Amino acid sequence: MPNYIDIACNFTHQAFDKKLPEVIEQSEKVGVRKFVLTCSSLRDINKINEIKALLKEKVLFMTGIHPHCAKEIHEFGLSNITKAILDTQPDAIGETGLDFNRNFSSPEDQLLSFQHHLSVAQETKLPLYLHQREAHDIFLTTLKESQAIYNNPFVVHCFTGNRKELEAYLNMGGFIGITGWICDYARNQELAEAIRYIPLDRLMVETDCPYLLPKNLDPKPKRNLNYPYYLPHIVKEIGLIRNESEQLIAENAYKNTLNFFNQASIDLN
């Protein structure tokens, strides 16, 4: 059975409040060895600390503000964002970026928050977790203007774009995170074409749970919630599209993730 690392788990979501140990147990049964905790808001930090205490070496985590929550820069201030990142000593900074699909925070606030996270990354040399939706051009320009992107590992997580966008990120040295979006045949056409061009040494895999439940699960779960134990299903779908084995995809994604976090010496078997 292959080993997996789910690089995006929103365990602070209320869906996990009463069943996280059960979810972890089921996930480990299918080979998921580590879980990366996402951070959307500075308000997530206390809960992330609780989860870290519960799961210990099974988790890695990030600290940062999702573009949806970028308006927090006015509430907390940029200096407190910096302090939170330094104080929590995360494994990565994020998730940060731009999301102009819904604009829960204004584009101006998103851009300021994004630029600040990049600045902190440049100082700390920590890996970056990046999010982009319907903002590719300004997202790419902002990355190119930051020195952090040339000195820090970064992953464009939950990538759903086309080949042109993919190649822009790959040319900058980025890793690419693929979710269950690839299992949604109604809207995965451009992504399905693009993932054929991801080098095996740049690919990572994720559920982004509890969001993005794979649409082609059979039988379908009664609740529309995603969990890390569906990660092998996503990897199988990636393999089918790329005409590669699930084992090959899993082995490379696992190794890439350990290298991304500078944990290649850790044996999780």
C-alpha positions as CSV (number, residue, x, y, z in Angstrom):
1,M,0.0,0.0,0.0
2,P,1.4,3.4,-1.0
3,N,2.1,6.1,1.6
4,Y,0.4,9.5,1.3
5,I,0.6,13.0,2.8
6,D,-2.5,15.1,2.5
7,I,-1.1,18.6,2.0
8,A,-4.3,20.5,2.8
9,C,-6.6,19.5,5.7
10,N,-9.0,22.2,7.0
11,F,-9.2,20.4,10.4
12,T,-10.3,23.6,12.2
13,H,-13.7,23.3,10.3
14,Q,-16.6,22.3,12.5
15,A,-17.1,19.1,10.5
16,F,-14.1,17.6,12.4
17,D,-15.1,18.8,15.9
18,K,-16.3,15.4,17.1
19,K,-14.8,13.0,14.8
20,L,-11.2,13.9,14.1
21,P,-9.6,10.8,15.8
22,E,-12.0,8.6,13.8
23,V,-11.1,10.4,10.6
24,I,-7.3,10.0,11.3
25,E,-7.7,6.3,12.1
26,Q,-9.6,5.6,8.8
27,S,-7.1,7.7,6.9
28,E,-4.1,5.8,8.3
29,K,-5.8,2.5,7.3
30,V,-5.5,3.6,3.6
31,G,-1.9,4.8,3.9
32,V,-2.3,8.5,4.8
33,R,0.7,9.1,7.1
34,K,0.8,12.9,7.6
35,F,-1.7,15.7,7.5
36,V,-0.9,19.4,6.8
37,L,-3.2,21.7,8.7
38,T,-4.3,24.8,6.7
39,C,-4.8,28.2,8.4
40,S,-7.3,30.6,7.0
41,S,-7.5,33.2,9.8
42,L,-5.4,34.2,12.8
43,R,-8.5,33.0,14.8
44,D,-7.6,29.4,13.7
45,I,-4.3,29.4,15.7
46,N,-5.7,28.3,19.0
47,K,-7.6,25.4,17.4
48,I,-4.5,24.4,15.4
49,N,-2.5,24.3,18.6
50,E,-5.1,21.9,20.1
51,I,-5.0,19.7,17.0
52,K,-1.2,19.6,17.1
53,A,-1.3,18.6,20.7
54,L,-3.7,15.8,19.8
55,L,-2.0,14.5,16.7
56,K,1.6,15.4,17.5
57,E,4.1,14.2,14.9
58,K,1.3,13.3,12.4
59,V,0.8,16.9,11.5
60,L,2.5,19.8,9.8
61,F,0.9,23.2,9.9
62,M,1.0,26.6,8.4
63,T,0.2,30.1,9.7
64,G,-1.3,32.9,7.6
65,I,-4.5,34.5,6.3
66,H,-6.5,33.1,3.4
67,P,-7.5,35.8,0.8
68,H,-11.1,35.4,1.8
69,C,-10.1,36.7,5.3
70,A,-7.6,39.3,4.1
71,K,-9.7,42.1,5.7
72,E,-8.2,40.9,9.0
73,I,-5.2,43.0,8.1
74,H,-7.2,46.0,9.4
75,E,-8.3,44.2,12.5
76,F,-5.0,42.7,13.6
77,G,-2.5,44.9,11.7
78,L,0.4,43.7,9.6
79,S,2.8,43.7,12.5
80,N,0.6,41.2,14.4
81,I,0.4,39.0,11.4
82,T,4.2,38.9,11.3
83,K,4.3,38.2,15.1
84,A,1.8,35.4,14.8
85,I,3.9,33.7,12.1
86,L,7.1,34.1,14.1
87,D,5.5,33.0,17.4
88,T,3.8,29.9,16.1
89,Q,6.9,28.7,14.3
90,P,4.9,27.1,11.5
91,D,6.2,24.6,8.9
92,A,4.9,27.0,6.1
93,I,3.4,30.4,5.6
94,G,-0.2,30.5,4.3
95,E,-2.4,30.0,2.9
96,T,-2.1,33.3,1.1
97,G,-2.8,34.6,-2.4
98,L,-5.6,36.1,-4.4
99,D,-9.2,34.9,-4.9
100,F,-11.3,37.3,-7.1
101,N,-14.0,34.7,-7.6
102,R,-16.2,35.9,-4.6
103,N,-14.2,38.8,-3.2
104,F,-15.1,38.1,0.5
105,S,-12.3,40.6,1.1
106,S,-11.6,43.4,-1.3
107,P,-9.0,42.9,-4.1
108,E,-7.0,45.7,-2.5
109,D,-7.0,44.0,0.9
110,Q,-6.1,40.7,-0.6
111,L,-3.2,42.2,-2.5
112,L,-1.8,43.9,0.6
113,S,-2.1,40.8,2.7
114,F,-0.5,38.7,-0.1
115,Q,2.4,41.1,-0.4
116,H,3.0,41.1,3.3
117,H,3.0,37.3,3.6
118,L,5.6,37.2,0.8
119,S,7.7,39.7,2.7
120,V,7.6,37.6,5.8
121,A,8.5,34.5,3.8
122,Q,11.5,36.3,2.4
123,E,12.7,37.0,6.0
124,T,12.0,33.5,7.4
125,K,12.8,31.4,4.4
126,L,9.7,29.3,5.1
127,P,7.8,27.4,2.4
128,L,4.7,29.2,1.0
129,Y,1.2,27.8,0.5
130,L,-0.4,29.8,-2.3
131,H,-4.0,30.1,-3.4
132,Q,-5.2,31.6,-6.7
133,R,-8.6,31.8,-8.3
134,E,-9.6,34.0,-11.1
135,A,-6.7,36.3,-10.4
136,H,-3.8,34.7,-12.4
137,D,-2.3,37.7,-14.0
138,I,-1.9,39.9,-11.0
139,F,-1.1,36.9,-8.8
140,L,1.8,36.0,-11.2
141,T,3.0,39.6,-11.4
142,T,3.0,39.9,-7.6
143,L,5.0,36.7,-7.3
144,K,7.6,37.9,-9.8
145,E,8.0,41.1,-7.9
146,S,8.9,39.2,-4.7
147,Q,12.3,37.8,-4.0
148,A,10.7,35.2,-1.7
149,I,9.5,33.2,-4.6
150,Y,13.1,32.7,-5.8
151,N,14.4,31.7,-2.4
152,N,11.5,29.8,-0.8
153,P,9.8,26.5,-1.8
154,F,6.2,27.2,-2.8
155,V,3.2,25.2,-3.8
156,V,0.2,26.5,-5.7
157,H,-2.3,24.4,-3.8
158,C,-5.7,23.3,-5.1
159,F,-4.6,24.1,-8.7
160,T,-7.5,24.1,-11.1
161,G,-6.1,26.1,-13.9
162,N,-5.0,25.5,-17.5
163,R,-1.7,24.5,-19.1
164,K,-0.5,28.1,-19.6
165,E,-1.0,28.9,-15.9
166,L,0.6,25.6,-14.9
167,E,3.7,26.3,-17.0
168,A,4.1,29.8,-15.5
169,Y,4.2,28.4,-12.0
170,L,6.5,25.5,-13.0
171,N,8.9,28.0,-14.7
172,M,9.2,29.7,-11.3
173,G,10.1,26.5,-9.6
174,G,6.7,25.9,-8.0
175,F,5.1,22.7,-6.8
176,I,1.5,21.9,-7.8
177,G,-1.2,20.6,-5.5
178,I,-4.0,18.6,-7.1
179,T,-7.4,18.0,-5.4
180,G,-10.6,16.1,-6.0
181,W,-11.5,18.8,-8.5
182,I,-9.9,16.4,-11.0
183,C,-12.7,14.0,-10.3
184,D,-15.4,16.5,-11.4
185,Y,-15.9,15.7,-15.1
186,A,-18.2,18.7,-15.6
187,R,-15.5,21.2,-15.0
188,N,-12.1,19.4,-15.0
189,Q,-11.4,19.6,-18.8
190,E,-8.6,22.2,-18.7
191,L,-7.1,20.7,-15.5
192,A,-7.1,17.2,-16.9
193,E,-5.1,18.5,-19.9
194,A,-2.8,20.5,-17.7
195,I,-1.8,17.7,-15.2
196,R,-0.3,15.7,-18.0
197,Y,2.5,18.2,-18.0
198,I,3.3,18.3,-14.3
199,P,6.8,16.7,-13.8
200,L,6.6,13.9,-11.2
201,D,9.1,15.8,-9.0
202,R,6.7,18.8,-8.7
203,L,3.4,17.1,-8.0
204,M,1.7,17.0,-4.6
205,V,-1.8,15.7,-3.7
206,E,-4.5,16.9,-1.4
207,T,-8.1,16.7,-0.4
208,D,-8.7,20.2,0.9
209,C,-11.1,18.5,3.2
210,P,-13.9,18.9,4.1
211,Y,-14.3,20.7,0.8
212,L,-14.1,19.4,-2.8
213,L,-15.5,15.9,-2.3
214,P,-14.6,13.9,-5.4
215,K,-17.7,13.9,-7.5
216,N,-17.2,10.4,-8.9
217,L,-17.1,8.5,-5.6
218,D,-19.2,5.3,-5.8
219,P,-21.1,4.9,-3.6
220,K,-21.6,8.6,-2.8
221,P,-21.4,9.6,0.8
222,K,-24.6,10.7,2.5
223,R,-23.0,13.9,3.5
224,N,-21.2,16.1,1.1
225,L,-18.0,16.2,3.1
226,N,-14.5,15.3,2.0
227,Y,-12.0,13.4,4.2
228,P,-8.3,12.5,3.9
229,Y,-9.2,8.8,3.4
230,Y,-10.4,9.8,-0.1
231,L,-6.9,10.8,-1.1
232,P,-6.1,7.4,-2.7
233,H,-9.2,7.9,-4.9
234,I,-7.9,11.2,-6.1
235,V,-4.4,9.8,-6.8
236,K,-5.9,6.9,-8.7
237,E,-7.8,9.4,-10.9
238,I,-4.6,11.4,-11.5
239,G,-2.9,8.2,-12.6
240,L,-5.6,7.3,-15.0
241,I,-5.4,10.7,-16.7
242,R,-1.6,10.6,-16.9
243,N,-1.5,6.9,-17.8
244,E,0.7,6.2,-14.8
245,S,0.2,3.9,-11.9
246,E,-1.3,5.0,-8.6
247,Q,1.9,3.7,-6.9
248,L,4.1,5.9,-9.0
249,I,2.0,9.0,-8.4
250,A,1.8,8.3,-4.7
251,E,5.5,7.6,-4.2
252,N,6.6,10.8,-6.0
253,A,4.0,13.0,-4.3
254,Y,5.0,11.6,-0.9
255,K,8.7,12.2,-1.5
256,N,8.1,15.7,-2.9
257,T,6.1,16.7,0.1
258,L,8.8,15.5,2.5
259,N,11.4,17.4,0.5
260,F,9.2,20.5,0.4
261,F,9.1,20.6,4.2
262,N,12.8,19.5,4.5
263,Q,11.8,16.3,6.2
264,A,13.2,13.8,3.7
265,S,15.1,12.0,6.4
266,I,12.0,11.1,8.3
267,D,10.8,7.5,7.9
268,L,7.0,7.4,8.2
269,N,6.6,3.7,7.4
